[in-house]
């Protein structure tokens, strides 16, 4: 999808909380709302799992859309001609921030008594 179309939707959620952004995107009648929603959900999951941030305190600090590669294609035209066009792609970059989660203490492990080998004759 072209970066211009995706950038309009990204502007709707810039600076908002992740929960608000997902609600806004679910009610936005644009095709580019779905890829932006997927990227934000992925950023939320990464922040929760990898960076130990509380999911309910996450805020979108930065969201940017840059152009990706262009696929060059042709479409048929009148009188047997072919006209070129480009399929544009986008890179969506999302940065979220929130409160750190306190890591859980691991359960105390009970050490087993050392095994004693018995010798038999």
Chimera marker file (.cmm) of the C-alpha trace (Angstrom):
<marker_set name="trace">
<marker id="1" x="0.000" y="0.000" z="0.000" r="1" g="1" b="0" radius="0.5"/>
<marker id="2" x="1.315" y="3.449" z="-0.768" r="1" g="1" b="0" radius="0.5"/>
<marker id="3" x="3.011" y="5.342" z="2.075" r="1" g="1" b="0" radius="0.5"/>
<marker id="4" x="0.809" y="8.357" z="1.492" r="1" g="1" b="0" radius="0.5"/>
<marker id="5" x="-2.362" y="6.362" z="2.214" r="1" g="1" b="0" radius="0.5"/>
<marker id="6" x="-0.848" y="4.633" z="5.248" r="1" g="1" b="0" radius="0.5"/>
<marker id="7" x="0.557" y="7.904" z="6.592" r="1" g="1" b="0" radius="0.5"/>
<marker id="8" x="-2.922" y="9.440" z="6.834" r="1" g="1" b="0" radius="0.5"/>
<marker id="9" x="-4.086" y="6.587" z="9.079" r="1" g="1" b="0" radius="0.5"/>
<marker id="10" x="-0.871" y="6.642" z="11.125" r="1" g="1" b="0" radius="0.5"/>
<marker id="11" x="-1.494" y="10.317" z="11.846" r="1" g="1" b="0" radius="0.5"/>
<marker id="12" x="-4.807" y="9.436" z="13.512" r="1" g="1" b="0" radius="0.5"/>
<marker id="13" x="-3.133" y="7.404" z="16.272" r="1" g="1" b="0" radius="0.5"/>
<marker id="14" x="0.140" y="9.290" z="16.768" r="1" g="1" b="0" radius="0.5"/>
<marker id="15" x="0.691" y="10.100" z="20.474" r="1" g="1" b="0" radius="0.5"/>
<marker id="16" x="-2.273" y="8.098" z="21.780" r="1" g="1" b="0" radius="0.5"/>
<marker id="17" x="-2.400" y="5.116" z="24.095" r="1" g="1" b="0" radius="0.5"/>
<marker id="18" x="-2.274" y="1.711" z="22.433" r="1" g="1" b="0" radius="0.5"/>
<marker id="19" x="-5.787" y="0.816" z="23.607" r="1" g="1" b="0" radius="0.5"/>
<marker id="20" x="-7.235" y="4.050" z="22.167" r="1" g="1" b="0" radius="0.5"/>
<marker id="21" x="-5.329" y="3.575" z="18.920" r="1" g="1" b="0" radius="0.5"/>
<marker id="22" x="-6.720" y="0.073" z="18.406" r="1" g="1" b="0" radius="0.5"/>
<marker id="23" x="-10.289" y="1.285" z="18.999" r="1" g="1" b="0" radius="0.5"/>
<marker id="24" x="-9.815" y="4.162" z="16.552" r="1" g="1" b="0" radius="0.5"/>
<marker id="25" x="-8.316" y="1.890" z="13.905" r="1" g="1" b="0" radius="0.5"/>
<marker id="26" x="-11.054" y="-0.716" z="14.252" r="1" g="1" b="0" radius="0.5"/>
<marker id="27" x="-13.615" y="1.981" z="13.355" r="1" g="1" b="0" radius="0.5"/>
<marker id="28" x="-11.595" y="3.663" z="10.579" r="1" g="1" b="0" radius="0.5"/>
<marker id="29" x="-13.078" y="2.890" z="7.137" r="1" g="1" b="0" radius="0.5"/>
<marker id="30" x="-9.773" y="2.730" z="5.239" r="1" g="1" b="0" radius="0.5"/>
<marker id="31" x="-7.947" y="-0.298" z="3.901" r="1" g="1" b="0" radius="0.5"/>
<marker id="32" x="-4.668" y="0.884" z="5.418" r="1" g="1" b="0" radius="0.5"/>
<marker id="33" x="-6.131" y="0.725" z="8.943" r="1" g="1" b="0" radius="0.5"/>
<marker id="34" x="-5.659" y="-3.060" z="9.088" r="1" g="1" b="0" radius="0.5"/>
<marker id="35" x="-1.865" y="-3.127" z="8.478" r="1" g="1" b="0" radius="0.5"/>
<marker id="36" x="-1.346" y="-0.264" z="10.950" r="1" g="1" b="0" radius="0.5"/>
<marker id="37" x="-3.453" y="-2.122" z="13.536" r="1" g="1" b="0" radius="0.5"/>
<marker id="38" x="-1.388" y="-5.295" z="13.050" r="1" g="1" b="0" radius="0.5"/>
<marker id="39" x="1.884" y="-3.409" z="13.533" r="1" g="1" b="0" radius="0.5"/>
<marker id="40" x="0.604" y="-1.757" z="16.740" r="1" g="1" b="0" radius="0.5"/>
<marker id="41" x="-0.609" y="-5.104" z="18.119" r="1" g="1" b="0" radius="0.5"/>
<marker id="42" x="2.797" y="-6.608" z="17.339" r="1" g="1" b="0" radius="0.5"/>
<marker id="43" x="4.554" y="-3.716" z="19.100" r="1" g="1" b="0" radius="0.5"/>
<marker id="44" x="2.289" y="-4.227" z="22.126" r="1" g="1" b="0" radius="0.5"/>
<marker id="45" x="3.099" y="-7.945" z="22.257" r="1" g="1" b="0" radius="0.5"/>
<marker id="46" x="6.841" y="-7.283" z="21.909" r="1" g="1" b="0" radius="0.5"/>
<marker id="47" x="6.780" y="-4.666" z="24.669" r="1" g="1" b="0" radius="0.5"/>
<marker id="48" x="4.952" y="-7.053" z="26.971" r="1" g="1" b="0" radius="0.5"/>
<marker id="49" x="6.984" y="-10.177" z="26.248" r="1" g="1" b="0" radius="0.5"/>
<marker id="50" x="10.470" y="-8.898" z="25.398" r="1" g="1" b="0" radius="0.5"/>
<marker id="51" x="10.784" y="-5.598" z="27.271" r="1" g="1" b="0" radius="0.5"/>
<marker id="52" x="8.692" y="-6.330" z="30.393" r="1" g="1" b="0" radius="0.5"/>
<marker id="53" x="6.360" y="-3.325" z="30.007" r="1" g="1" b="0" radius="0.5"/>
<marker id="54" x="2.819" y="-3.252" z="31.359" r="1" g="1" b="0" radius="0.5"/>
<marker id="55" x="0.407" y="-3.649" z="28.413" r="1" g="1" b="0" radius="0.5"/>
<marker id="56" x="-2.251" y="-1.313" z="29.859" r="1" g="1" b="0" radius="0.5"/>
<marker id="57" x="0.195" y="1.629" z="30.234" r="1" g="1" b="0" radius="0.5"/>
<marker id="58" x="1.629" y="1.576" z="26.711" r="1" g="1" b="0" radius="0.5"/>
<marker id="59" x="1.637" y="4.790" z="24.685" r="1" g="1" b="0" radius="0.5"/>
<marker id="60" x="2.623" y="5.301" z="21.051" r="1" g="1" b="0" radius="0.5"/>
<marker id="61" x="5.670" y="7.556" z="21.238" r="1" g="1" b="0" radius="0.5"/>
<marker id="62" x="6.475" y="7.531" z="17.537" r="1" g="1" b="0" radius="0.5"/>
<marker id="63" x="4.856" y="6.115" z="14.421" r="1" g="1" b="0" radius="0.5"/>
<marker id="64" x="6.361" y="6.747" z="11.009" r="1" g="1" b="0" radius="0.5"/>
<marker id="65" x="5.693" y="5.477" z="7.512" r="1" g="1" b="0" radius="0.5"/>
<marker id="66" x="8.462" y="5.386" z="4.917" r="1" g="1" b="0" radius="0.5"/>
<marker id="67" x="8.348" y="4.193" z="1.308" r="1" g="1" b="0" radius="0.5"/>
<marker id="68" x="9.430" y="0.643" z="0.598" r="1" g="1" b="0" radius="0.5"/>
<marker id="69" x="10.376" y="-1.017" z="-2.657" r="1" g="1" b="0" radius="0.5"/>
<marker id="70" x="8.300" y="-0.361" z="-5.755" r="1" g="1" b="0" radius="0.5"/>
<marker id="71" x="7.201" y="-3.237" z="-7.929" r="1" g="1" b="0" radius="0.5"/>
<marker id="72" x="7.135" y="-2.147" z="-11.560" r="1" g="1" b="0" radius="0.5"/>
<marker id="73" x="4.222" y="-3.624" z="-13.519" r="1" g="1" b="0" radius="0.5"/>
<marker id="74" x="2.338" y="-3.060" z="-16.784" r="1" g="1" b="0" radius="0.5"/>
<marker id="75" x="-1.362" y="-2.946" z="-17.516" r="1" g="1" b="0" radius="0.5"/>
<marker id="76" x="-3.053" y="-3.303" z="-20.867" r="1" g="1" b="0" radius="0.5"/>
<marker id="77" x="-4.250" y="-0.191" z="-22.660" r="1" g="1" b="0" radius="0.5"/>
<marker id="78" x="-6.117" y="0.560" z="-25.866" r="1" g="1" b="0" radius="0.5"/>
<marker id="79" x="-4.752" y="-0.464" z="-29.269" r="1" g="1" b="0" radius="0.5"/>
<marker id="80" x="-2.556" y="-3.248" z="-27.885" r="1" g="1" b="0" radius="0.5"/>
<marker id="81" x="-0.336" y="-0.983" z="-25.832" r="1" g="1" b="0" radius="0.5"/>
<marker id="82" x="0.965" y="-1.572" z="-22.314" r="1" g="1" b="0" radius="0.5"/>
<marker id="83" x="1.209" y="1.270" z="-19.789" r="1" g="1" b="0" radius="0.5"/>
<marker id="84" x="3.589" y="1.050" z="-16.824" r="1" g="1" b="0" radius="0.5"/>
<marker id="85" x="2.533" y="1.543" z="-13.231" r="1" g="1" b="0" radius="0.5"/>
<marker id="86" x="4.184" y="0.985" z="-9.862" r="1" g="1" b="0" radius="0.5"/>
<marker id="87" x="2.907" y="-0.988" z="-6.893" r="1" g="1" b="0" radius="0.5"/>
<marker id="88" x="4.086" y="0.984" z="-3.918" r="1" g="1" b="0" radius="0.5"/>
<marker id="89" x="4.897" y="-0.558" z="-0.540" r="1" g="1" b="0" radius="0.5"/>
<marker id="90" x="5.425" y="0.943" z="2.916" r="1" g="1" b="0" radius="0.5"/>
<marker id="91" x="7.541" y="0.419" z="6.001" r="1" g="1" b="0" radius="0.5"/>
<marker id="92" x="5.655" y="1.167" z="9.232" r="1" g="1" b="0" radius="0.5"/>
<marker id="93" x="7.828" y="1.918" z="12.272" r="1" g="1" b="0" radius="0.5"/>
<marker id="94" x="6.164" y="2.085" z="15.724" r="1" g="1" b="0" radius="0.5"/>
<marker id="95" x="7.818" y="2.967" z="19.053" r="1" g="1" b="0" radius="0.5"/>
<marker id="96" x="5.839" y="2.377" z="22.255" r="1" g="1" b="0" radius="0.5"/>
<marker id="97" x="6.726" y="3.202" z="25.849" r="1" g="1" b="0" radius="0.5"/>
<marker id="98" x="5.163" y="2.466" z="29.217" r="1" g="1" b="0" radius="0.5"/>
<marker id="99" x="5.784" y="1.470" z="32.812" r="1" g="1" b="0" radius="0.5"/>
<marker id="100" x="8.191" y="-1.337" z="33.614" r="1" g="1" b="0" radius="0.5"/>
<marker id="101" x="6.656" y="-4.469" z="35.044" r="1" g="1" b="0" radius="0.5"/>
<marker id="102" x="8.119" y="-5.933" z="38.220" r="1" g="1" b="0" radius="0.5"/>
<marker id="103" x="9.531" y="-9.353" z="37.341" r="1" g="1" b="0" radius="0.5"/>
<marker id="104" x="8.085" y="-12.244" z="39.259" r="1" g="1" b="0" radius="0.5"/>
<marker id="105" x="10.395" y="-14.013" z="41.665" r="1" g="1" b="0" radius="0.5"/>
<marker id="106" x="11.062" y="-17.586" z="40.633" r="1" g="1" b="0" radius="0.5"/>
<marker id="107" x="9.607" y="-20.245" z="42.909" r="1" g="1" b="0" radius="0.5"/>
<marker id="108" x="12.050" y="-21.671" z="45.435" r="1" g="1" b="0" radius="0.5"/>
<marker id="109" x="13.410" y="-24.934" z="44.185" r="1" g="1" b="0" radius="0.5"/>
<marker id="110" x="13.905" y="-27.796" z="46.570" r="1" g="1" b="0" radius="0.5"/>
<marker id="111" x="17.260" y="-29.451" z="46.110" r="1" g="1" b="0" radius="0.5"/>
<marker id="112" x="17.090" y="-33.194" z="46.040" r="1" g="1" b="0" radius="0.5"/>
<marker id="113" x="19.418" y="-35.185" z="48.250" r="1" g="1" b="0" radius="0.5"/>
<marker id="114" x="22.460" y="-36.463" z="46.356" r="1" g="1" b="0" radius="0.5"/>
<marker id="115" x="22.052" y="-39.965" z="45.061" r="1" g="1" b="0" radius="0.5"/>
<marker id="116" x="24.306" y="-42.585" z="46.602" r="1" g="1" b="0" radius="0.5"/>
<marker id="117" x="25.545" y="-45.378" z="44.408" r="1" g="1" b="0" radius="0.5"/>
<marker id="118" x="25.452" y="-48.864" z="45.913" r="1" g="1" b="0" radius="0.5"/>
<marker id="119" x="28.056" y="-51.317" z="44.867" r="1" g="1" b="0" radius="0.5"/>
<marker id="120" x="27.183" y="-54.977" z="44.582" r="1" g="1" b="0" radius="0.5"/>
<marker id="121" x="29.579" y="-57.902" z="44.436" r="1" g="1" b="0" radius="0.5"/>
<link id1="1" id2="2" r="1" g="1" b="0" radius="0.2"/>
<link id1="2" id2="3" r="1" g="1" b="0" radius="0.2"/>
<link id1="3" id2="4" r="1" g="1" b="0" radius="0.2"/>
<link id1="4" id2="5" r="1" g="1" b="0" radius="0.2"/>
<link id1="5" id2="6" r="1" g="1" b="0" radius="0.2"/>
<link id1="6" id2="7" r="1" g="1" b="0" radius="0.2"/>
<link id1="7" id2="8" r="1" g="1" b="0" radius="0.2"/>
<link id1="8" id2="9" r="1" g="1" b="0" radius="0.2"/>
<link id1="9" id2="10" r="1" g="1" b="0" radius="0.2"/>
<link id1="10" id2="11" r="1" g="1" b="0" radius="0.2"/>
<link id1="11" id2="12" r="1" g="1" b="0" radius="0.2"/>
<link id1="12" id2="13" r="1" g="1" b="0" radius="0.2"/>
<link id1="13" id2="14" r="1" g="1" b="0" radius="0.2"/>
<link id1="14" id2="15" r="1" g="1" b="0" radius="0.2"/>
<link id1="15" id2="16" r="1" g="1" b="0" radius="0.2"/>
<link id1="16" id2="17" r="1" g="1" b="0" radius="0.2"/>
<link id1="17" id2="18" r="1" g="1" b="0" radius="0.2"/>
<link id1="18" id2="19" r="1" g="1" b="0" radius="0.2"/>
<link id1="19" id2="20" r="1" g="1" b="0" radius="0.2"/>
<link id1="20" id2="21" r="1" g="1" b="0" radius="0.2"/>
<link id1="21" id2="22" r="1" g="1" b="0" radius="0.2"/>
<link id1="22" id2="23" r="1" g="1" b="0" radius="0.2"/>
<link id1="23" id2="24" r="1" g="1" b="0" radius="0.2"/>
<link id1="24" id2="25" r="1" g="1" b="0" radius="0.2"/>
<link id1="25" id2="26" r="1" g="1" b="0" radius="0.2"/>
<link id1="26" id2="27" r="1" g="1" b="0" radius="0.2"/>
<link id1="27" id2="28" r="1" g="1" b="0" radius="0.2"/>
<link id1="28" id2="29" r="1" g="1" b="0" radius="0.2"/>
<link id1="29" id2="30" r="1" g="1" b="0" radius="0.2"/>
<link id1="30" id2="31" r="1" g="1" b="0" radius="0.2"/>
<link id1="31" id2="32" r="1" g="1" b="0" radius="0.2"/>
<link id1="32" id2="33" r="1" g="1" b="0" radius="0.2"/>
<link id1="33" id2="34" r="1" g="1" b="0" radius="0.2"/>
<link id1="34" id2="35" r="1" g="1" b="0" radius="0.2"/>
<link id1="35" id2="36" r="1" g="1" b="0" radius="0.2"/>
<link id1="36" id2="37" r="1" g="1" b="0" radius="0.2"/>
<link id1="37" id2="38" r="1" g="1" b="0" radius="0.2"/>
<link id1="38" id2="39" r="1" g="1" b="0" radius="0.2"/>
<link id1="39" id2="40" r="1" g="1" b="0" radius="0.2"/>
<link id1="40" id2="41" r="1" g="1" b="0" radius="0.2"/>
<link id1="41" id2="42" r="1" g="1" b="0" radius="0.2"/>
<link id1="42" id2="43" r="1" g="1" b="0" radius="0.2"/>
<link id1="43" id2="44" r="1" g="1" b="0" radius="0.2"/>
<link id1="44" id2="45" r="1" g="1" b="0" radius="0.2"/>
<link id1="45" id2="46" r="1" g="1" b="0" radius="0.2"/>
<link id1="46" id2="47" r="1" g="1" b="0" radius="0.2"/>
<link id1="47" id2="48" r="1" g="1" b="0" radius="0.2"/>
<link id1="48" id2="49" r="1" g="1" b="0" radius="0.2"/>
<link id1="49" id2="50" r="1" g="1" b="0" radius="0.2"/>
<link id1="50" id2="51" r="1" g="1" b="0" radius="0.2"/>
<link id1="51" id2="52" r="1" g="1" b="0" radius="0.2"/>
<link id1="52" id2="53" r="1" g="1" b="0" radius="0.2"/>
<link id1="53" id2="54" r="1" g="1" b="0" radius="0.2"/>
<link id1="54" id2="55" r="1" g="1" b="0" radius="0.2"/>
<link id1="55" id2="56" r="1" g="1" b="0" radius="0.2"/>
<link id1="56" id2="57" r="1" g="1" b="0" radius="0.2"/>
<link id1="57" id2="58" r="1" g="1" b="0" radius="0.2"/>
<link id1="58" id2="59" r="1" g="1" b="0" radius="0.2"/>
<link id1="59" id2="60" r="1" g="1" b="0" radius="0.2"/>
<link id1="60" id2="61" r="1" g="1" b="0" radius="0.2"/>
<link id1="61" id2="62" r="1" g="1" b="0" radius="0.2"/>
<link id1="62" id2="63" r="1" g="1" b="0" radius="0.2"/>
<link id1="63" id2="64" r="1" g="1" b="0" radius="0.2"/>
<link id1="64" id2="65" r="1" g="1" b="0" radius="0.2"/>
<link id1="65" id2="66" r="1" g="1" b="0" radius="0.2"/>
<link id1="66" id2="67" r="1" g="1" b="0" radius="0.2"/>
<link id1="67" id2="68" r="1" g="1" b="0" radius="0.2"/>
<link id1="68" id2="69" r="1" g="1" b="0" radius="0.2"/>
<link id1="69" id2="70" r="1" g="1" b="0" radius="0.2"/>
<link id1="70" id2="71" r="1" g="1" b="0" radius="0.2"/>
<link id1="71" id2="72" r="1" g="1" b="0" radius="0.2"/>
<link id1="72" id2="73" r="1" g="1" b="0" radius="0.2"/>
<link id1="73" id2="74" r="1" g="1" b="0" radius="0.2"/>
<link id1="74" id2="75" r="1" g="1" b="0" radius="0.2"/>
<link id1="75" id2="76" r="1" g="1" b="0" radius="0.2"/>
<link id1="76" id2="77" r="1" g="1" b="0" radius="0.2"/>
<link id1="77" id2="78" r="1" g="1" b="0" radius="0.2"/>
<link id1="78" id2="79" r="1" g="1" b="0" radius="0.2"/>
<link id1="79" id2="80" r="1" g="1" b="0" radius="0.2"/>
<link id1="80" id2="81" r="1" g="1" b="0" radius="0.2"/>
<link id1="81" id2="82" r="1" g="1" b="0" radius="0.2"/>
<link id1="82" id2="83" r="1" g="1" b="0" radius="0.2"/>
<link id1="83" id2="84" r="1" g="1" b="0" radius="0.2"/>
<link id1="84" id2="85" r="1" g="1" b="0" radius="0.2"/>
<link id1="85" id2="86" r="1" g="1" b="0" radius="0.2"/>
<link id1="86" id2="87" r="1" g="1" b="0" radius="0.2"/>
<link id1="87" id2="88" r="1" g="1" b="0" radius="0.2"/>
<link id1="88" id2="89" r="1" g="1" b="0" radius="0.2"/>
<link id1="89" id2="90" r="1" g="1" b="0" radius="0.2"/>
<link id1="90" id2="91" r="1" g="1" b="0" radius="0.2"/>
<link id1="91" id2="92" r="1" g="1" b="0" radius="0.2"/>
<link id1="92" id2="93" r="1" g="1" b="0" radius="0.2"/>
<link id1="93" id2="94" r="1" g="1" b="0" radius="0.2"/>
<link id1="94" id2="95" r="1" g="1" b="0" radius="0.2"/>
<link id1="95" id2="96" r="1" g="1" b="0" radius="0.2"/>
<link id1="96" id2="97" r="1" g="1" b="0" radius="0.2"/>
<link id1="97" id2="98" r="1" g="1" b="0" radius="0.2"/>
<link id1="98" id2="99" r="1" g="1" b="0" radius="0.2"/>
<link id1="99" id2="100" r="1" g="1" b="0" radius="0.2"/>
<link id1="100" id2="101" r="1" g="1" b="0" radius="0.2"/>
<link id1="101" id2="102" r="1" g="1" b="0" radius="0.2"/>
<link id1="102" id2="103" r="1" g="1" b="0" radius="0.2"/>
<link id1="103" id2="104" r="1" g="1" b="0" radius="0.2"/>
<link id1="104" id2="105" r="1" g="1" b="0" radius="0.2"/>
<link id1="105" id2="106" r="1" g="1" b="0" radius="0.2"/>
<link id1="106" id2="107" r="1" g="1" b="0" radius="0.2"/>
<link id1="107" id2="108" r="1" g="1" b="0" radius="0.2"/>
<link id1="108" id2="109" r="1" g="1" b="0" radius="0.2"/>
<link id1="109" id2="110" r="1" g="1" b="0" radius="0.2"/>
<link id1="110" id2="111" r="1" g="1" b="0" radius="0.2"/>
<link id1="111" id2="112" r="1" g="1" b="0" radius="0.2"/>
<link id1="112" id2="113" r="1" g="1" b="0" radius="0.2"/>
<link id1="113" id2="114" r="1" g="1" b="0" radius="0.2"/>
<link id1="114" id2="115" r="1" g="1" b="0" radius="0.2"/>
<link id1="115" id2="116" r="1" g="1" b="0" radius="0.2"/>
<link id1="116" id2="117" r="1" g="1" b="0" radius="0.2"/>
<link id1="117" id2="118" r="1" g="1" b="0" radius="0.2"/>
<link id1="118" id2="119" r="1" g="1" b="0" radius="0.2"/>
<link id1="119" id2="120" r="1" g="1" b="0" radius="0.2"/>
<link id1="120" id2="121" r="1" g="1" b="0" radius="0.2"/>
</marker_set>
